[in-house]
Amino acid sequence: MLRVGNIIIQSARPFASNGSLGSFERIDHEGDHIEIRTSHPDSEDTVSHWLRFQKEVEIIDEDGESKSCRIAVAYSLDKNDSKNKNLKKNSPPWKITPLDHGQVSIFFPAEKETSNLKFHLHAPFASTVARDSVRDCESNRQLRDCLAELVAESLIDIRDKGMLTMEFLAVLPIQADNLSPFYEPVRETIVRAFNEESLTLTRDGSYAPATELYRGPKKIDDVLNAEGLSLLTNGEPRLWAANPPQQNQRDDRFLDSLELDSWGWEELSWALNNLDEDEQEVFELWIVQKDDAWMRGFYALLGEVSDIHEEYVEMENFRIVRIESDQGDEHVLPEEAFFPPEDGTDLPEDISFVKPSVYMTKAKKKYAYSFLEEIGVRAFDEKAMIELRLGAYASHESRPDSRGVEHYQDVKNFIAYWKKNPADVGMFKRHNFLLASLADEQLYWCTSERLCVDDPYLETGLAELNDIHGKNAIWEGYKEKLVESVLMDFIVFLKAIEVMHDLKIESAGVFSNPHSDKLSIDYSRRWTHTKINQDYSIDDIDQYLSVGSVSVARLIWIALTSADRKVATARFRPNQEYPIRQTDSQLVCHLKEYAWVPDKLGGFRKPQDMTKDDLPSDFPYDDRNGLLTAIGFGEQARKHSEEYNRKNHHAQNMGFESADEAEIGLKFIEIMKESGKSPEEFLAELKPTSDLQPSFPSKPVATPERRQERLGEQLSDAPEKEDEKRERSVRTTRGTVDPASRLKNQYTNESGQMVCQICEKEHFRKRDGEHYFEAVEALSRDFFPKEHESQFLALCPLCAAMYKEFVKKDEDAMADLKMELSDADDCVVPLKLGEQKTSIRFFEDHFMDLKVILEDL
């Protein structure tokens, strides 16, 4: 062997069986780089390059003696392609590549030893008798552990040489390599080194322990750099781990084995939705510094959050919409911005338009546009122009001193738009754009719900009834400013936006009915979705009836003669097992009691004391809905008539108490005949019935054998269940209250049955005899910011699921329920679960506690 400089030349040795000679050269380059040149007499010469690490270690051999051993690990080297455009500047000329089969050497290759590693190992292992594999013994395990530590140490040097790239990770073992138990510690040591040492490559090109990094989808970390990630993770100094170019390759699977915290679409939406005011302000200031291309990517990213990954980002109150202004780029709230028209229309100067370059690209427009649209940015169209004009009235003085031509033109434009788009009537109800004249003769801007119509538009008499309904008459000056054709549309428009122009008969509960004691005999029984609790009246009807005014009487007369006949009757039952109890509605009771109907002489009489001939000409008699009969109109005159007496006598001979009762019997017979059913069938249907049991679905299996075979195939291909630990936001204060115990005490009756607050059925019992129920918080934390047992409901699993779906997931439904709870006078509160109308029934002290909580909000 001859050494020339750093080149060691091994003398020629026979390589072939025919005695031909070959040779090899080992060239030791700097930095543990070894070059091997081999000359073969019967084939082409070969050259290979290796990065070798070696060291002396001490072990205890099988005889119990301390033994010094030299161990080594060798990685295969290949030249970096200098023409590769993706190659970073100052990259080393060499890169480490994986071997197809890493060898294990014991001074000589152990031919049958399989490590499944992608690099070579060398150590003076104790071999089998055939000297072709490594024995599993204590001394060999010591050497194996030393090799594992040497591999971990080599990673530091590889990193410092600039070779610890994403491509290098393919050299390292992964779980799919199925290493034998003997070599598995090598993989575990490598993983531990990456978790504890600065070896994991980050997005910014540095290295850090894996436990200090986040790993997320490339689309997220392309937009959020380390600074953005820190803003959304409570200021933690966390970095992004670099992502491999492709998923499910060796480098990607190696990263999967590290303790990298996952930070993906769910975490992104949660972080943005839970920024407090200070954090939101910092985030908005950070966005201001970004260029248009970054903003476009940011919008597109958040568009994908909801459009593809079904996560919702609530950013309606963030000033993140970039617009162009005379002062340069600005950021405004979504509701303040509009998409510019794409037809080249001239843009108004006082409107905030989204800067086109932050969403107008072929690749990003779809998601960027959909995100901006979702958070409230609107297209600038006719509707937007109308809403802007309506919104401008919010800045008007509450007592305007002058009305310019511009206001009357606005009113004309509003009417014209409404006629073309009647479904958009709701937006006019929200704004105070109409003028009202008050008692002090001053003018005020009002919303439609605060106004009523009277002369000179309609003769309703409502203006004089302000003390009852609390609404002001619309300003009479519009009549002078609007031409006749527009004025007619103006009156119809006022009705459409619900300016008060008549008295309305509204639904009510039966418990304010004068005969509620008869109706609610079964009140304490179990209430279900089949309950009936119907009554009708006019708000403040007692006050209206006490006025003694022809105009009021006319309003009531019109409401009565145009109403549905059902408003005459109050009906109640707790569930369909009980009969429907009914009596006169509150409306009928009040109208019977008061002398409110005017006669031709200017007096007022009770309905039963009137006749059709007594009515003034502008009070047309129309009893097609039967309501005039229901209030007893003309009853006394009818009863005293000779015809009535004759009919009454005849009815009594037939077994009826009166002619009225006989007439009801005839109506019953007519209804029965119209139904086409026999008297027995008709009576059977009137009897209370239990809840119908739905039929169970049935469909025979056509080919059972083929179905079994197909299921077996599906099971063999089905993936094994895997678990993954994820961090979640946990409500830490929930344990400070115990609603279950309190609800159990409140909603268990004297018979020991615990009932659901909605369906009022008994909760099923568990094996230990205890009732199973769900304690569901009535409203979200937006309504209940503090913990308290009284905020929870005791529901069965079905009612709990429906409540969570139709109430807890619907902000409007929760707001409506809060209002119902706040306004309720009794312990049964109406509730709507989808299309099903039902109610929540409360124990009295529970109900009172909940109302106190709502009042303190």
QUITA-V650007 format. One record per backbone hydrogen bond with DSSP energy under -1.0 kcal/mol. NH is the residue of the N-H (numbers start at 0). CO is the residue of the C=O. Records with the same first field share a line. If there is no record, write none. Layout:
NH: CO + CO
This chain:
1: 8
3: 6
6: 3
7: 25
8: 1
9: 23
12: 21
14: 19
15: 19
18: 15
21: 12
22: 38
24: 36
25: 7
26: 34
27: 5
28: 32
33: 49
34: 26
35: 47
36: 24
37: 45
38: 22
45: 37
47: 35
49: 33
50: 74
51: 31
52: 72
54: 70
56: 68
58: 66
60: 64
63: 60
66: 58
68: 56
70: 54
71: 121
72: 52
73: 119
74: 50
76: 48
77: 94
79: 92
83: 80
86: 83
90: 87
94: 77
96: 75
98: 117
101: 116
104: 120
105: 107
109: 103
110: 108
111: 131
112: 109
119: 73
120: 102
121: 71
122: 104
124: 122
127: 132
130: 127
134: 125
136: 134
140: 136
141: 137
142: 138
143: 139
144: 140
145: 141
146: 142
147: 143
148: 144
149: 145
150: 146
151: 147
152: 148
153: 149
154: 150
156: 152
157: 153
158: 154
159: 155
160: 156
161: 158
162: 157
164: 162
169: 166
170: 167
176: 173
177: 174
183: 179
185: 182
187: 183
188: 184
189: 185
190: 186
191: 187
192: 188
193: 189
194: 190
195: 191
196: 192
198: 196
199: 207
201: 205
202: 239
204: 201
207: 199
209: 193
210: 194
211: 208
212: 209
213: 238
214: 260
220: 216
221: 217
223: 219
228: 224
229: 225
230: 226
231: 227
234: 229
235: 232
237: 235
238: 211
240: 213
241: 200
252: 248
253: 249
254: 250
255: 251
256: 253
257: 254
259: 257
260: 212
262: 214
267: 263
268: 264
269: 265
270: 266
271: 267
272: 268
279: 275
280: 276
281: 277
282: 278
283: 279
284: 280
285: 281
286: 282
287: 283
289: 286
294: 290
295: 291
296: 292
297: 293
298: 294
299: 295
300: 296
301: 297
302: 298
303: 299
304: 300
305: 301
306: 302
307: 303
308: 303
310: 304
314: 312
317: 314
319: 317
320: 331
322: 329
323: 352
324: 327
327: 324
329: 322
331: 320
335: 332
336: 333
337: 351
338: 377
353: 337
354: 321
357: 354
358: 355
359: 355
360: 358
364: 360
367: 363
368: 364
369: 365
370: 366
371: 367
372: 368
373: 369
374: 370
376: 371
377: 336
379: 338
380: 378
384: 380
385: 381
386: 382
387: 383
388: 384
389: 385
390: 386
391: 387
392: 389
393: 390
394: 391
407: 403
408: 404
409: 405
410: 406
411: 407
412: 408
413: 409
414: 410
415: 411
416: 412
417: 413
418: 414
419: 415
420: 416
423: 420
424: 421
426: 423
427: 424
432: 430
433: 445
435: 443
436: 472
437: 441
440: 437
443: 435
445: 433
449: 446
450: 447
451: 471
452: 499
456: 453
459: 457
464: 461
467: 464
468: 464
469: 465
471: 449
473: 451
474: 434
477: 474
478: 475
480: 476
481: 477
486: 482
487: 483
488: 484
489: 485
490: 486
491: 487
492: 488
493: 489
494: 490
495: 491
496: 492
497: 494
498: 493
499: 450
505: 536
507: 534
512: 509
515: 512
517: 514
518: 514
519: 515
522: 519
524: 521
527: 573
530: 527
531: 572
533: 570
534: 507
536: 505
540: 537
543: 539
544: 540
545: 541
546: 543
552: 548
553: 549
554: 550
555: 551
556: 552
557: 553
558: 554
559: 555
560: 556
561: 557
562: 559
566: 563
567: 564
568: 565
569: 582
570: 533
571: 580
572: 531
577: 574
580: 571
582: 569
584: 567
586: 535
588: 584
589: 585
590: 586
591: 587
592: 588
593: 589
595: 593
596: 604
598: 602
599: 613
601: 598
604: 596
608: 605
609: 606
613: 610
614: 611
618: 615
625: 622
629: 625
630: 626
631: 628
632: 627
633: 606
634: 631
635: 607
637: 633
638: 634
639: 635
644: 640
645: 641
646: 642
647: 643
648: 644
649: 645
650: 646
651: 647
652: 648
654: 651
655: 650
661: 657
662: 658
663: 659
664: 660
665: 661
666: 662
667: 663
668: 664
669: 665
670: 666
671: 667
672: 668
673: 669
674: 670
676: 671
681: 677
682: 678
683: 679
684: 680
685: 681
706: 702
707: 703
708: 704
709: 705
710: 706
711: 707
712: 708
713: 709
714: 710
715: 711
716: 712
731: 729
733: 730
735: 732
736: 733
741: 737
742: 738
743: 739
744: 740
745: 741
746: 742
748: 752
751: 748
754: 746
755: 760
756: 793
762: 753
765: 769
768: 765
771: 763
773: 794
775: 792
777: 790
782: 779
783: 779
790: 787
791: 788
792: 775
794: 773
799: 795
800: 796
801: 797
802: 798
803: 799
804: 800
805: 801
806: 802
807: 802
809: 806
813: 809
814: 810
815: 811
816: 812
817: 813
818: 814
819: 815
820: 816
821: 817
822: 818
823: 819
828: 839
830: 837
832: 835
835: 832
837: 830
839: 828
840: 756
841: 826
846: 842
847: 843
848: 844
849: 845
850: 846
851: 847
852: 848
853: 849
854: 850
855: 851
